[in-house]
Amino acid sequence: MTVDYDVVIIGGSLAGRYAALTATQLKAKVALVEPDTSELLYSAHTPYELIYHQIFNEIANLTEQISEAAVFKPHALSVDISQANLYAHATVSNLQQQHSLAILAAKGVDVIVGGGEFQSSPRLSFATNSRVLRARNYLLATSVQFIPEIEGLQKTGFLTLSNIWQSLDSHTPPKNWAIIGGVPQSIELAQTLTRLGCSVTLIVDRPFILSHIDPEIAHLLRSHLEAEGVRVFTHTRVTQVRRIDDKKWLQAGDKAIETDEIVVATGQQPNIQSLNLAGVNVKWNQSRVLVNDKLQTTNHRIYACGDVIGGYDCPNIANYEAKIAVKNALFFPRFKVNYQSIPWGIFTRPMLAQVGLTEAQAKRLYSHDEVIVLQHYFKTMAAAQVTNQTTGVCKLITLPNGLILGATVFGGEARELINIIALAIAQKIQVKHLANLSSVYPSFSEILEQTAQDWNQRQFNSNVALQDFLQSFFLCRRNWDI
C-alpha cells in the first residue's frame, strides 16, 4: 500500500500539536490538519489560559499581601488590569512560539489548515482541501468547548474561558460575575476574579464542586472559596437566562441571580461531527470517542487522545496520551496508558493536586481493612507558618505492604509535592521511604516526611501489640505446662 505519511494528525488542540512535534522527534513523516489556527490559541484547554490565570492570581495575591501589611490600610491597593493583561499577553506570546505552526512546519510537519473527513474507499484516507492524505495510521486530537443548552443563553450573551481575560481589559470591566460549570478552570477563575475585587457566584450541577477529587478535600476547598467571598451553589442547574434593564439574570434552581456577566466553563467535548467517523467504523458516545488502553479507536488504524476521549481537563494528561498514541501509531502498538502515576492539579490558592486513587476509589477496589489512610495538616509545618499558608492537608492512601495507591495534597507548593509522590507510585517506592526523607528545613517537603511517619508509628504499634500478644501467649503456655 502506497502512503504519503507515517501518521496524519487531525488537530484543533494543543495535544495535536504536541503529538506532531513528538512524531517529528521520532523521525516520522507527519501531516497536521487544523480547522482554524485562530481557535487553538485561546482554547480553554491549553496551558495558555492556565498562564493567564496564574499571572492574574499571583498579582492579586501579591496585592492582597501588601495591602494587609502593617504599613498599609487593608485594601488600599488595587490591581491594574490593563498592565496585568499586557504582561500576560507578552508571556503567552513567548510560550506560543514553542507550538506555533511555523515552528512545526520548520521541523518538517506538513501543516494543512482546513476541514476534512475520513474516507474508507478505495482505502482509508483523510480528504481535506481537495487533497487526499494517505497514512499508515491516523490520530484524532480535536477539541471544542461544550456550551450547554440553556434557554435564553445564546440570546443574552456570555463569555467563555477563551475570551474572559480580554474582556477584563475594558475601561469598565464587569464587577459581578456568574460562572456556570464545575471544572478545574471554573474553580480557578472564581477565586481569581474574587481576588481582583469582583463579586462571583459559582454554579455547579453536581453534589461537589469537582467530581474527581476526595470529598473531604472538596468540602475544604469549597469552604476556603466561600471564606474568600465566592458564592457557591452545588447540585444546582441553570434552566434559564434573561436580560432585564442591562442586567443578566439566571434562574438557578429556585434562585434568581442577577449579574453583569456570565461565564460558561463546562469543559470540552469532541469536535467530530464532520469527520465521517461512522463511515470508517469509529464508535463514540455523546461525550467521547471510544478507545482501548492503547488509545486505538474501534478502527485499529485510527488513534485518539486528549479532549476527544474525555477525562480530565489537564494539559499534562492530554500530552501524556498524545505521546502514547504517537508511539503506538508509528511502531507496534504495545504501549498502554496508565493514569495511576500521572498527577494533576487545580491552580487555586492553596493549590489542590492529586495522583492515583482517592480514599473512596481505593475502598471500592480493595477491602476497607486493606486501605490505610495517612493524613497530616500543614499548620504543623514551619514553612507554612513562615509563609502564612497554614491551610491545607496531605493525604496518602496505602496498602498494608506500604504500596502507595494515591495521594491528595491541598496546601502550599502542592504542585511540586505531588510530583514526588507520583514518582514514588511509578517506581513502586514504599511509603516508609518517604518517612526517611531529610528535607531542607524549613520547606513544604516536610509534610511528606511527617505524613509518612504516621506509617512507621502504625507499624511500631502493630509490632508492640504483636510482641505483647506473643509474650502473653508463651506465658500462658508455660503456666499450662506447669
Buried (B, 14 or more C-beta within 10 A) or exposed (E): EEBBBBBBBBBBBBBBBBBBBBBBEEEBBBBBBBBEEEBBBBBBBBBBBBBBBBBBBBBBBEBBEEBBEEEEEEEEBEBEBEEBBEBBBEBBEEEBEEBBBEBBEEEEBBBBBEBBBBBEEEEBBBBBEEBEBBBBBBBBBBBBBBBEEBEBBEEBEBBBBBEBBEEBBEEEBBBBBBBBBBBBBBBBBBBBBBBBBBBBBBBBBEEBBBEBBBBBBBEBBBEBBEEBBBBBBBEBBBEBBBEEEEEBBBBBBEEEBEBBBBBBBBBBBBBBEEBBBEEBBBEBEEBBBBBEEBBBBBBEBBBBBBBBBBBBBBBEBBBBBBBBBBBBBBEEBEBEBEBBBBBBBBBBBBBBBBBBBBBEBBBEEBEEEBBBBBBBBBEEBEBBEEBEBBBBBBBBBBBEEBBBBBBBBBBBBBBBBBBBBBEBBBEEBBBBEBBEBEBEEBBBBBBBBBBBBBBEEBBEEEEEEEEEEEEEEEEEEEEEEE
